[in-house]
Amino acid sequence: MKLSKRLNAICNLVNNQNVIADVGSDHGKVVAKLFLDNKINFAYVSDISALSVKKAEDLLVSLNIDKDRYKIIVCDGLKYNDDISGIDLVIIAGMGGYEIIKILSENKIIVKNFILAPNNNEFKLRKYLNKNNYKILCDFVVKDENKFYNIIKVENGKQKLSKLNFYFGKTNFENITQDFKDFLQYEETKTKNIIVKLPKSKIHKCKRYLKLIKKTNKKVERIENDR
């Protein structure tokens, strides 16, 4: 099954989990790929949209995935009506950082591992994770059709993150990719364009962010030169 670079990156982070929940599953391609690669035994496939989970169900049926191996649920986030336990991993992708924070803060199901792929507000999400005892295992940028996505895998635990980690991820500094360097260039250009349009009284935040980007670029250059 052909997936986007972003969805492939998510699937590659799944290491033979028995039971997963795909929240906001939309078309169901992630779950389908995981079944086809024999990485999961059972999946809860949920979305707030009945139309979306119907698309996911249709895809699984078309691939002849045994219906006993998944359950289709229409609900908001992880607010499953049934008493569900035994989920090894939750995937939450394709929504904003604040929406992911809301889902995590309202979650009553005991889960140790999450893969999160926010569309925006990554900084706020990382802050929330760090404050609420989620340990970031990996956190990297993927460039997919000229858009940038952050993929974050976490487990229960504590850790110390630097200011640059909060803004630009953890693993990006451990495994520097062209996608990450392109992302920094994109952020720098975007921020400079914003500054031009703002009155002087409102450009301080943007200037601070530009300084962080400059600092990050220097760190990337230093790491690459030390290799």
N, C-alpha and C positions, 0 to 999 in steps of 0.2 A: 504494500500500500504506500503510495506516494504522499508524504506529508511536507508541510512547510518546514523551513529550517528551525523555526521557533518550536513547533510541536515535536519535531525530532529531538531537539535538545531536552525537552521535558521527558520524553519517553526514555532517553538514554540515561536519565537519572534514576529510573526505576530498576531496582535490583531484586528481581524474583520475589515479589511480595505476594503473600497469599490472598489477602483481601484489601482492595482499595476502594476509595470513594472519589469520584470525579465530580466536583461541584462546579456548576455552570458549564456542564459538558457540551452544550450547544449541539454540534453535529455528531459527536461521539467518536471522532477519529482517533483520539488518544487511546480510549479504552479499546477500540477495535484493534489498533496496532499492538497494544500490549497483549491482547488475547492471541493474535496471530504469531507473536514472538514468544508465546508461552511464558510470559513473565508474571502472569497473575492467574489465580484460580477462580476468583469471584470479584465482581465489581458492583458497587452501588452507583448508578448513573442518574444524576439529579440536575435539575435546572428549575428556575422559577417560572420558565416558559413551557407550557404544555406542548407547544408546537416544536420547540427545540428538542425536548426529550423524545418526541415522536420521530424526529429525524434521526436521532441517535439509535432508537430502537429499530427503525427500518434498516439502518446500515448494519447493525449486528445480525438481524434476521437474514439480510442478503448475503452475509458472509458465513451463514450456517453455524453461528455461535450458539451452543446449547443454551436454551432459555433458562435452565436451572443454574446457570453460571453468572447471571446478572439480575439486578432488580432495578426497574425504572421508577423514579420518584419525582413528583412535581412538588417542589418546596423552595423556601427561601433559605439559601445557605445550607447549613447542617441541621436545620430544624426538622429532622425526620420525625414523623408521627410514631413510628414503631420504636420499641426499645432495642436499639442497635448497639452491638459491642463487637469487639474482635477485628476492628479495622486497623490494618497495619500502616496504611499510608493514605493521606488525603491530598488530592491535587486540586488547586484552585487557580484557574487561569482565565485570562480574557476579560478581566474587570479591573477597576481602579484600585489603587492602594487603600483608600479609605473604605471601600466596600469590603475588601479582604480583611481589614482591621475589624470591621463590624461583624463579619462572619466569625472570626476567631474569638472575639470578645463575648459573643453570644453562644458559642459552642459548649454543649454539655457532654459531648461524647469524648471518652478518653482515647486520645490518639497521640503517638509518640513522634510521628514523622509527617512532614508536610512538604510539598513542592508548590511554590507560589510563583506566579508569573503576572505581576501587576502591569497594567498599561500606563500607569502614571503614579506620582507621589511615592516613589520608591524610598526616598529619604524618610518620610513619615512612617512608612511600613517598617523599615529597619529599626527606627527608634522604638516603635511599639514592640517589635520582637525582642529587642535587647532588654527592654524594661519588664517584659512579661515572661521571662525565663524560657525563651526560645534561643537555642544555639545555632548559629548559621554555619552549616557544613560547607556549602559552596554558594557563590553569588557572582554571576557573570553576565556579561552583555552579549546578546546575539543580534546581528544585523540581518534582517529578513525583509527583502524587497524595499530597501532604503528606509526602513523603520527600525528603531532600536528597542529591544525588549530585555528586561532583566529577569533572569531565572534564578530563584532562590530556594535552596533546599535546607530545611531546618529540622532539628530534633529538640526534645526537652533538654534544658541545660542552661548554663550561664557562660558568658565569655566577655572579654573586654574588646571593644572595637575602637579604632582610631576615628578621628573626625573624617578623614578621607574614606574610611570604610563605610561610614554612614552615607556619604554622598555618592561614592563611586563603587561600592561593593567590596567584597573581601577577596574573592578568588581572582579578580581581574589583575591584582598585583602579584599573585602567585603564578599565574599562567597568562602572560600578556599576549593578547591576540590582536590581529589587525582590526577586528570588529570593535574592540575596546578603544583603540587609537582613533578609529573613525568616529566613534561616539564622542570622544573628547573634542575632536575637531568640530563636530556638529554642534555640541553644546557651546563651544566658544563662539562660533559664528552666530548662532541663534541669540546668545546673550548680548553680543555686540550690536546686533540689529535692534534688539529691544531697547538698549541704552540710548540709541540715537533718537528714538521716538518718545522717550520719557523726559519730563522736566528734571532739572538738576536736583531738585529736592527729593526725588524718588529713585535716584540711581544708585544709592549706597549699597543696597542689597545685591544688585547685579554686579557691582564692582567687587564686592567681597567674593562673590561666586567666581568671577573671572580670576581672582587671585588664587582660589583653590584649584581651578583648572590648570593654571600655570604651575602651581606647586606639584600637581599630579603629573603633568607632562615631564617635569624635571625628575620626578621619582621614577617614572617609566623609563626615561632615558638612562638614568643611573643604573637601574636594574639590568637593562639590556646591555649596557657597557660592561657590567661586572660578570656577565655570562662567559 
